[in-house]
Amino acid sequence: MNKNTTVGGRVSSYTYGEFGSEMTAQALYDKCMALARNLWWSWHPEVHSLFRDLDPIRWRQLDHNPIALLHEFTPERLASRASEMVLHSRINYHFRRLKEYVSERRKTWGIENAGVLGAFPVAYFSAEFGIHESIGIYSGGLGVLSGDHIKSASGLGVPLVGIGLFYTQGYFKQKLNQDGWQDEEYINNRVENLPIEPALGADQTPITVQIDTRTGRLLAKVWRMNVGRVKLYLLDCDVEGNQPDDRKLTSRLYGGDVRTRIRQELVLGIGGVRALRALGIRPGVYHLNEGHSAFATLEAVRERMQDDGLPFDDARREVVRQTVFTTHTPVPAGHDRFHRDLTEEHLGPLRDALGISHQQLLGLGRVDPHNEHEDFCMTVLGLKMSRRANAVSQLHGHISRRMWAHLWPWRVDEEIPIGHITNGVHVPSWLAWQMRQLYDRHFPDGWFQGMGLPEAWQHIHDVDPGELWETHNSLKNLLLSFVRRRVSRQCRRRQESDQVVEAARNILNPSILTIGFARRFATYKRADLIFQDLDRLDALVNNPERPVQFIFAGKAHPRDEPGKRLIQRIANLRQDPRFCERVVFIEDYDINVCRHLVQGVDVWLNNPRRPLEASGTSGQKVVLNGGLNLSVLDGWWAEAYDGANGFAIGHGRSHASDHETDRRDGLSLYEVLENQVIPMFYDRDVDGLPHRWIKRMMNSISTLAWRFSAHRMVMDYTRCMYVPAAGGLSCDMDRR
């Protein structure tokens, strides 16, 4: 290593060398920053570990944000640390890998199977994107699904761009007070610490789009984020020229009243299409991920009318052919609806440009176009403005066809044009590094490139049971260490006694069956189902020979009082001597907490009130890491469970009475735990191996990992939705 000097804060021409390679400290710093500014690193654990090695403590404190971490280094200090940790060759290697990955186009699955999209890509609209915990523009499952979707599109080389909103405060940080009640805290995202930059137009100036309403104009600037090969464009209303209230319009995800919601959706849909035009991107397909972005179709119609001189009906027909709509919500209350006056206020200028009447516009968002008392529904607009629509699991497809059958009263339910493509998860993002190494040792070379194919995962049965069990237990120990840190920190923040803090540092036992439950705390997800009979639960968790422990996490919407009460009930069990060592609640559920949980639990508990879970994906993440699902036969699990790859609560039936359904499912949950799950987990041979349990782990991985991967999901969307919408060959998307 040569000594460096600086002039005016810049590094001189002296260089640092390692293994014969030389570069200036500034060049080294620039390469690290280039890695940090493409979220490709977030699904490559070896790059993740590279940043962590620079400063493990600050890495954790900064929510694993590499840009924020690098901003705490000067180039000289970074070069010194890199030499100390022998990081130069690793930095060079991963920098080259990123460049090769981004530039490689010829050999991808997308080039071979979606060539029609090359010049006219998919425009994927979503109200939230959950890519990494350091990028706070997501709240939960919908956002994480969107993030996984664009990551897999990147990996497969499917031509696609993402369109979303940039939330300056994102979703809230959750803290529980002394009474166990959820408090919300909003923290500003610091743009300088995020991998975003202004999107530039053809003249290389930053893009700002304008949306006119009856009461004034809205402006939104456009940011660009690189997610591997995919560009994600985010609209931001904190712009000079907007009214003070409108500057805050995109500050919070799912915040504000119904007026805020329609204005956010106006920016996402209409503003998103205008941003694409300013960028010179002409989509071949519009994919609306849920109804939030359905206004995009109306702006796309206006563009066709303006560009091609088409009348409204012809332009609409063309846009409908190009549009794919995905619905995620199986309950009527979950679909955005707006009063006619609010709709006219915000869409009036666009309606004028379309040359249609107020009644015609409202009719596009009504089941019955002539019903003056029916509000404008974004899901109805999405369904009417798309040729191809899908639900997100097989069961959800049945529910959606029944729910929206009155849009096609001349058809029977089976002929309603809503298919299904079951959700999946991005394997590289959720597969633990230790499990990846295990698979690499035993699976054939190149298996990872075929992760969406069934044959890739069958070799799990060739793995030694002891090796699989040891790997799982190492991940379980990592999870429990994480939980102890988080819980002790929660206790310190609440200024609890040293004795309580010390107890938190030693909570949970790695030899005990560990069950995880983490998701949004909506009441239909029934987080408290296991607490129906506390005496029976006491006997389960404190059994001297076969005890059980639970880890809970999740947020309730700030206005969801019943959801908050559920959290409070579970969190306050720490004050009950029967459960204080067996039931733990972790604050501030996010991608990081989820990653630890799904990689380390023995069992993932999911007990929604059937059929209200559209799909669910957290249990799919557990599969990749050897955990087993214990779930109601709803969403994805209804088509995944085969009797030997996990456990089922109930028999896939619901009573007409919710109270009776809850009672029956609660009894079934206890019975399955007592008679199947617990005995199988603790049934050990002389070496301490639970062979029946390990066999079920292998069955789960071999039958489910490929079927519920986001690569398989995106391939299904491409073949059955995108390519046909862009004018290519069609397929039967209900073949699964």
Buried (B, 14 or more C-beta within 10 A) or exposed (E): BEEBEBEEEEBBEBBBEBEEEEBBBBBBBBBBBBBBBBBBBBBBBEBBEBBBBBBEEBBEEBBBBBBBBBBEBBBBEBBBBBBEEEBBEBBBEBBEBBEEBBEEEEEBBBBEBBEBBBEBBBBBBBBBBBBBBBBBBBBBBBBBBBBBBBBBBBBBBBBBBBBBBBBBBBBBBBBBEEEBBBEBEBEEBEBEBBBBEBBBBEEEEEBBBEBBBEEEEBBBBBBBBBBBBBBBBBBBBBBEEBBEEBBBBBBBBBBBEEBBBBBBBBBBBBBBBBBBBBBEBEBBBBBBBBBBBBBBBBBBBBBBBEEEEBEBEBBBBBBBBBBBBBBBBBEEEBBBBBEBEBBBBBBBBBBEBBEBEEEEBBBBBBBEBEEEEBBBBBBBBBBBBBBBBBBBBBBBBBBBBBBBBEBBEEEEEEEBBBBBBBBBBBBBBBBBBBBBEBBEEBBEEEBBBBBBBEEBBBBBEEBEBEEBBEBBBBBBEBBBBBBBEBBBEBBEEEEBEEEBBEBBEEBBEBEBBBBBBBBBBBBBBBBBBBBBEEEBBBEBBEBEEBBBBBBBBBBBBBEBEEBBBBBBBBBBBBEEEBBBBBBBBBBBBBBBBBBBBBBBBBBBBBBBBBBBBBBBBBBBBBBBBBBBBBBBBBBBBBBBBEEEBBBBBBEBEBEEEEEEBBBBBBBBBBEBBBEEBBBBBBEEEEEEBBBEBBBBBBBBBBBBBBBBBBBBBBBBBBBBBBBBBBEBEEBEBEEB
